[in-house]
Structure formats: structure tokens, C-alpha cells
Amino acid sequence: MAQKQYYVYIMTNKGNTVLYTGVTSNLAERIYQHKKKLIKGFTSKYNINKLVYYEEFDSVYDVITREKQIKGWLRRKKIELIKKNNPEWKDLSTGWYDDNSNEKVSF
């Protein structure tokens, strides 16, 4: 049986003006939910739909610890983390979904 994976991720909006940090055990599904605004709340209100950073963990404890660490940072430090790994702020989930059928195709 495969070991479960956990992810901490940062998403933003089109203008990169709002940052959202979250944690999940199914990154593709969770990003899809954000993009399609399937769950009402902060991310749907502020049009958070672009994945700009994520990390993978084997331990739920480690991923929650990392999420708390990132959430405790100033915006400037979060931006540094994103720029170090994704300098052009590209949507890292591009190609994960079939845009014509609105179905997830891969991760």
C-alpha cells in the first residue's frame, strides 16, 4: 500500500495581490475546488485560483507544522519563498485539468 502524501501550498489571484496558504492530502482535488469556487470562503471571495508554490510531506504532523510556520511569516518572506522556487509566479497546476470538460486529468 502506498504511503499517504500531504501537501502545503500557496495560491494567489491573477494580480498576485492576495496569498492563501493551505494544507491537503489531495493537491489536485483541492486546487480544482479552489479554481472552480466549489467551497465558499476566502479563496472564492478573493478569486484565489493560481497555485504558485507547494511542498510534499510524508507526515501529517510535518505538513501541519510547516503550514503553521508559513502562515506565521510576514508577506515579504512568503513572497521570497515563492520567488526562489517559481520566479515568474507561473500557475504550477497548468495542465492538470482538461479545460474543455472541467475534469481533472493528471497529477
Backbone as a printed PyTorch tensor [residue, N CA C, xyz], in Angstrom:
tensor([[[  0.8360,  -1.1880,   0.0000],
         [  0.0000,   0.0000,   0.0000],
         [  0.8840,   1.2550,   0.0000]],

        [[  0.5570,   2.1900,  -0.8560],
         [  1.3420,   3.4170,  -0.9710],
         [  1.1430,   4.2920,   0.2590]],

        [[  2.2150,   4.9570,   0.6520],
         [  2.1400,   5.8580,   1.7900],
         [  1.3920,   7.1310,   1.3940]],

        [[  0.5660,   7.6180,   2.2770],
         [ -0.2050,   8.8240,   2.0160],
         [  0.7290,  10.0370,   1.9710]],

        [[  0.4500,  10.9420,   1.0610],
         [  1.2270,  12.1650,   0.9210],
         [  0.3810,  13.3560,   1.3580]],

        [[  1.0480,  14.3640,   1.8780],
         [  0.3810,  15.5840,   2.3400],
         [  1.0980,  16.7690,   1.7070]],

        [[  0.3650,  17.8390,   1.5010],
         [  0.9020,  18.9980,   0.7990],
         [  0.5500,  20.2830,   1.5300]],

        [[  1.5160,  21.1790,   1.5960],
         [  1.2580,  22.5580,   1.9780],
         [  1.4090,  23.3520,   0.6930]],

        [[  0.5350,  24.3160,   0.4820],
         [  0.5490,  25.0420,  -0.7920],
         [  0.2290,  26.5080,  -0.5780]],

        [[  0.6610,  27.3060,  -1.5410],
         [  0.3290,  28.7350,  -1.5560],
         [ -0.3180,  29.0370,  -2.8960]],

        [[ -1.4520,  29.7140,  -2.8240],
         [ -2.1630,  30.1480,  -4.0270],
         [ -2.3080,  31.6590,  -3.9930]],

        [[ -2.5790,  32.2170,  -5.1530],
         [ -2.7800,  33.6540,  -5.2540],
         [ -3.8340,  33.9370,  -6.3210]],

        [[ -4.1090,  35.2150,  -6.5150],
         [ -5.0710,  35.6370,  -7.5390],
         [ -4.3220,  36.1160,  -8.7830]],

        [[ -5.0600,  36.5560,  -9.7720],
         [ -4.4750,  36.9560, -11.0550],
         [ -3.3850,  38.0160, -10.8990]],

        [[ -3.6070,  38.9940, -10.0380],
         [ -2.6360,  40.0810,  -9.8580],
         [ -1.5660,  39.8020,  -8.8170]],

        [[ -1.5710,  38.5910,  -8.2480],
         [ -0.6160,  38.1980,  -7.2040],
         [ -0.6840,  39.1010,  -5.9760]],

        [[ -1.8730,  39.6260,  -5.6980],
         [ -2.0150,  40.5700,  -4.5890],
         [ -2.4790,  39.9180,  -3.2910]],

        [[ -3.0640,  38.7300,  -3.3650],
         [ -3.5650,  38.0360,  -2.1780],
         [ -2.9130,  36.6570,  -2.1260]],

        [[ -2.4080,  36.2830,  -0.9550],
         [ -1.7980,  34.9700,  -0.7780],
         [ -2.6480,  34.1290,   0.1630]],

        [[ -2.7760,  32.8500,  -0.1710],
         [ -3.5160,  31.9040,   0.6600],
         [ -2.6440,  30.6640,   0.8610]],

        [[ -2.4720,  30.2600,   2.1010],
         [ -1.6960,  29.0640,   2.4210],
         [ -2.6470,  28.0010,   2.9520]],

        [[ -2.5230,  26.7920,   2.4200],
         [ -3.3840,  25.7050,   2.8540],
         [ -2.6310,  24.3950,   2.9270]],

        [[ -3.3370,  23.3580,   3.3980],
         [ -2.7730,  22.0220,   3.5180],
         [ -3.8260,  21.0210,   3.0580]],

        [[ -3.3790,  19.9360,   2.4230],
         [ -4.3030,  18.9330,   1.9070],
         [ -3.5880,  17.5990,   1.7260]],

        [[ -4.3750,  16.5420,   1.6040],
         [ -3.7980,  15.2350,   1.2710],
         [ -4.0390,  14.8900,  -0.1990]],

        [[ -4.7650,  15.7510,  -0.9020],
         [ -5.0240,  15.5410,  -2.3290],
         [ -4.8960,  16.8890,  -3.0360]],

        [[ -3.7000,  17.2080,  -3.4690],
         [ -3.4190,  18.5380,  -4.0110],
         [ -4.2320,  18.8400,  -5.2620]],

        [[ -4.2810,  17.9160,  -6.1920],
         [ -5.0130,  18.1750,  -7.4410],
         [ -6.4840,  18.4460,  -7.1740]],

        [[ -7.0940,  17.6580,  -6.3010],
         [ -8.5080,  17.8450,  -5.9650],
         [ -8.7400,  19.1830,  -5.2810]],

        [[ -7.8700,  19.5280,  -4.3450],
         [ -8.0480,  20.7730,  -3.5860],
         [ -7.8660,  21.9960,  -4.4900]],

        [[ -6.8950,  21.9760,  -5.3580],
         [ -6.6820,  23.1020,  -6.2690],
         [ -7.8770,  23.2380,  -7.2120]],

        [[ -8.3830,  22.1130,  -7.6780],
         [ -9.5820,  22.1150,  -8.5300],
         [-10.7450,  22.7900,  -7.7960]],

        [[-10.9330,  22.4640,  -6.5320],
         [-12.0020,  23.0730,  -5.7380],
         [-11.8240,  24.5840,  -5.6530]],

        [[-10.5920,  25.0270,  -5.4580],
         [-10.3320,  26.4730,  -5.4080],
         [-10.6270,  27.1220,  -6.7630]],

        [[-10.1270,  26.5250,  -7.8240],
         [-10.2920,  27.1110,  -9.1610],
         [-11.7540,  27.2160,  -9.5740]],

        [[-12.5500,  26.2230,  -9.2050],
         [-13.9690,  26.1910,  -9.5900],
         [-14.8700,  26.8250,  -8.5370]],

        [[-14.2620,  27.3680,  -7.4680],
         [-15.0040,  28.0210,  -6.3840],
         [-16.0860,  27.1020,  -5.8070]],

        [[-15.7210,  25.8400,  -5.6010],
         [-16.6680,  24.8510,  -5.0980],
         [-16.8970,  24.9740,  -3.5960]],

        [[-15.9730,  25.6210,  -2.9090],
         [-16.1080,  25.8320,  -1.4750],
         [-16.1140,  27.3310,  -1.2240]],

        [[-17.2010,  27.8040,  -0.6510],
         [-17.3290,  29.2370,  -0.3870],
         [-16.4010,  29.6370,   0.7510]],

        [[-15.8790,  30.8310,   0.6590],
         [-14.9900,  31.3210,   1.7010],
         [-13.9600,  32.2800,   1.1310]],

        [[-12.8390,  32.3790,   1.8180],
         [-11.7880,  33.3310,   1.4840],
         [-11.3310,  33.2000,   0.0360]],

        [[-11.0340,  31.9760,  -0.3950],
         [-10.4560,  31.8050,  -1.7290],
         [-11.4440,  32.1300,  -2.8380]],

        [[-12.7140,  31.8380,  -2.6360],
         [-13.6920,  32.1930,  -3.6700],
         [-13.9690,  33.6960,  -3.6430]],

        [[-13.9940,  34.2790,  -2.4680],
         [-14.2390,  35.7210,  -2.3350],
         [-13.1530,  36.5500,  -3.0230]],

        [[-11.9020,  36.1170,  -2.8880],
         [-10.7740,  36.8770,  -3.4340],
         [-10.2140,  36.2930,  -4.7340]],

        [[-10.9740,  35.4040,  -5.3730],
         [-10.5900,  34.8230,  -6.6640],
         [ -9.1990,  34.1970,  -6.6460]],

        [[ -8.9370,  33.4320,  -5.6070],
         [ -7.6640,  32.7190,  -5.4890],
         [ -7.7410,  31.4960,  -6.3980]],

        [[ -6.9580,  31.4960,  -7.4750],
         [ -7.0820,  30.4090,  -8.4490],
         [ -5.7540,  30.0090,  -9.1060]],

        [[ -4.6450,  30.4850,  -8.5660],
         [ -3.3450,  30.1940,  -9.1770],
         [ -2.4120,  29.5800,  -8.1300]],

        [[ -2.0040,  28.3350,  -8.3630],
         [ -1.0670,  27.6470,  -7.4840],
         [  0.3470,  28.1180,  -7.8030]],

        [[  1.0140,  28.7300,  -6.8230],
         [  2.3570,  29.2590,  -7.0790],
         [  3.4540,  28.5540,  -6.2890]],

        [[  3.0590,  27.7200,  -5.3280],
         [  4.0610,  27.0240,  -4.5190],
         [  3.4240,  25.8300,  -3.8300]],

        [[  4.1820,  24.7330,  -3.7150],
         [  3.7450,  23.6300,  -2.8580],
         [  4.9370,  22.7830,  -2.4410]],

        [[  4.7550,  22.0940,  -1.3160],
         [  5.7390,  21.1500,  -0.7970],
         [  5.0070,  19.8610,  -0.4550]],

        [[  5.6930,  18.7430,  -0.5780],
         [  5.1200,  17.4310,  -0.2850],
         [  5.7430,  16.8500,   0.9860]],

        [[  4.9090,  16.2050,   1.8050],
         [  5.3590,  15.6020,   3.0570],
         [  4.7870,  14.2030,   3.2040]],

        [[  5.5010,  13.3480,   3.9470],
         [  5.0110,  12.0120,   4.2640],
         [  4.2380,  11.9890,   5.5800]],

        [[  4.4270,  13.0060,   6.3920],
         [  3.8460,  13.0440,   7.7360],
         [  2.8330,  14.1780,   7.8670]],

        [[  1.6510,  13.8570,   8.3910],
         [  0.6400,  14.8870,   8.6190],
         [  1.1480,  15.8910,   9.6550]],

        [[  1.8870,  15.4170,  10.6360],
         [  2.4510,  16.3150,  11.6450],
         [  3.4030,  17.3210,  10.9950]],

        [[  4.2750,  16.8380,  10.1180],
         [  5.2500,  17.7200,   9.4620],
         [  4.5760,  18.7460,   8.5650]],

        [[  3.5420,  18.3440,   7.8360],
         [  2.8850,  19.2820,   6.9270],
         [  2.1380,  20.3640,   7.7130]],

        [[  1.5180,  19.9870,   8.8150],
         [  0.8050,  20.9860,   9.6250],
         [  1.7920,  21.9360,  10.2880]],

        [[  2.9240,  21.3970,  10.7330],
         [  3.9690,  22.2430,  11.3120],
         [  4.4670,  23.2580,  10.2850]],

        [[  4.6870,  22.7940,   9.0660],
         [  5.1630,  23.6940,   8.0000],
         [  4.1080,  24.7300,   7.6390]],

        [[  2.8490,  24.3130,   7.5690],
         [  1.7720,  25.2650,   7.2730],
         [  1.7340,  26.3660,   8.3310]],

        [[  1.8180,  25.9990,   9.5860],
         [  1.7980,  26.9950,  10.6630],
         [  2.9920,  27.9300,  10.5610]],

        [[  4.1500,  27.3650,  10.2010],
         [  5.3520,  28.1830,  10.0480],
         [  5.1340,  29.2260,   8.9510]],

        [[  4.6760,  28.7850,   7.7830],
         [  4.4760,  29.7010,   6.6550],
         [  3.4080,  30.7330,   6.9800]],

        [[  2.3180,  30.3000,   7.5830],
         [  1.2460,  31.2440,   7.9360],
         [  1.7220,  32.2960,   8.9270]],

        [[  2.7320,  31.9670,   9.7260],
         [  3.2610,  32.9130,  10.7000],
         [  4.2300,  33.9290,  10.1220]],

        [[  4.6380,  33.7180,   8.8910],
         [  5.5850,  34.6180,   8.2570],
         [  4.9240,  35.9090,   7.8010]],

        [[  5.7350,  36.9400,   7.6880],
         [  5.2970,  38.1630,   7.0290],
         [  5.1430,  37.8910,   5.5370]],

        [[  4.3130,  38.6840,   4.8930],
         [  4.0760,  38.5400,   3.4580],
         [  5.3900,  38.5330,   2.6730]],

        [[  6.3100,  39.3910,   3.0560],
         [  7.5970,  39.5090,   2.3660],
         [  8.3390,  38.1690,   2.3170]],

        [[  8.3200,  37.4280,   3.4190],
         [  9.0230,  36.1500,   3.4700],
         [  8.3140,  35.1040,   2.6070]],

        [[  6.9890,  35.1440,   2.5610],
         [  6.2400,  34.2260,   1.6940],
         [  6.5650,  34.5040,   0.2300]],

        [[  6.6590,  35.7680,  -0.1180],
         [  6.9980,  36.1530,  -1.4880],
         [  8.4060,  35.6700,  -1.8430]],

        [[  9.3380,  35.7780,  -0.9150],
         [ 10.7030,  35.2810,  -1.1480],
         [ 10.6940,  33.7740,  -1.4170]],

        [[  9.9060,  33.0260,  -0.6630],
         [  9.8020,  31.5830,  -0.8550],
         [  9.2630,  31.2610,  -2.2460]],

        [[  8.2240,  31.9670,  -2.6400],
         [  7.6300,  31.7540,  -3.9670],
         [  8.6370,  32.0970,  -5.0580]],

        [[  9.2520,  33.2780,  -4.9540],
         [ 10.1970,  33.7230,  -5.9920],
         [ 11.4080,  32.7980,  -6.1110]],

        [[ 11.8580,  32.2220,  -5.0040],
         [ 13.0070,  31.3130,  -5.0250],
         [ 12.6790,  30.0600,  -5.8480]],

        [[ 11.4550,  29.5930,  -5.7690],
         [ 11.0550,  28.3500,  -6.4180],
         [ 10.2670,  28.5520,  -7.7050]],

        [[  9.6660,  29.7070,  -7.8580],
         [  8.7940,  29.9900,  -9.0030],
         [  8.8980,  31.4830,  -9.3320]],

        [[ 10.0550,  31.9160,  -9.8470],
         [ 10.3240,  33.3500, -10.0260],
         [  9.3270,  34.0830, -10.9160]],

        [[  8.7040,  33.3810, -11.8310],
         [  7.7440,  34.0360, -12.7290],
         [  6.3030,  33.9230, -12.2350]],

        [[  6.1150,  33.3460, -11.0670],
         [  4.7920,  33.1760, -10.4640],
         [  3.8420,  32.4560, -11.4250]],

        [[  4.3560,  31.4350, -12.1060],
         [  3.5100,  30.6490, -13.0180],
         [  2.5370,  29.8010, -12.2140]],

        [[  1.3980,  29.4840, -12.8290],
         [  0.4270,  28.5880, -12.2090],
         [  0.9710,  27.1670, -12.3350]],

        [[  1.3830,  26.5890, -11.2260],
         [  2.0030,  25.2640, -11.2340],
         [  1.0070,  24.1470, -11.5440]],

        [[ -0.2750,  24.4610, -11.5410],
         [ -1.2820,  23.4490, -11.8610],
         [ -1.6990,  23.4770, -13.3310]],

        [[ -1.0560,  24.2950, -14.1320],
         [ -1.3540,  24.3290, -15.5590],
         [ -1.1250,  22.9430, -16.1530]],

        [[ -2.1200,  22.4400, -16.8680],
         [ -2.0280,  21.1260, -17.4870],
         [ -2.5700,  19.9910, -16.6300]],

        [[ -2.9570,  20.2850, -15.3960],
         [ -3.5020,  19.2410, -14.5280],
         [ -4.9440,  18.8860, -14.8750]],

        [[ -5.6350,  19.7890, -15.5420],
         [ -7.0710,  19.6160, -15.7910],
         [ -7.3700,  19.8010, -17.2650]],

        [[ -8.4000,  19.1320, -17.7240],
         [ -8.8810,  19.3060, -19.0890],
         [ -9.8360,  20.4910, -19.0750]],

        [[ -9.3840,  21.6370, -19.5720],
         [-10.1830,  22.8580, -19.5030],
         [-11.5010,  22.7820, -20.2650]],

        [[-11.5820,  21.9130, -21.2540],
         [-12.8110,  21.8010, -22.0300],
         [-13.9010,  21.0260, -21.2950]],

        [[-13.5130,  20.0020, -20.5660],
         [-14.5150,  19.1920, -19.8960],
         [-14.6130,  19.4860, -18.3880]],

        [[-13.7120,  20.3490, -17.8810],
         [-13.6620,  20.6820, -16.4740],
         [-13.3530,  19.4640, -15.6010]],

        [[-12.6780,  18.4780, -16.1560],
         [-12.3030,  17.3120, -15.3660],
         [-10.8190,  17.3060, -15.0930]],

        [[-10.4610,  16.7800, -13.9450],
         [ -9.0500,  16.6230, -13.5920],
         [ -8.4920,  15.5100, -14.4840]],

        [[ -7.3020,  15.7360, -15.0470],
         [ -6.7320,  14.7190, -15.9270],
         [ -5.4620,  14.0970, -15.3740]],

        [[ -4.7200,  14.8200, -14.5480],
         [ -3.4870,  14.2220, -14.0520],
         [ -2.9240,  15.0030, -12.8750]],

        [[ -2.0740,  14.2990, -12.1410],
         [ -1.2210,  14.9190, -11.1250],
         [ -0.1320,  13.9530, -10.7920]]])
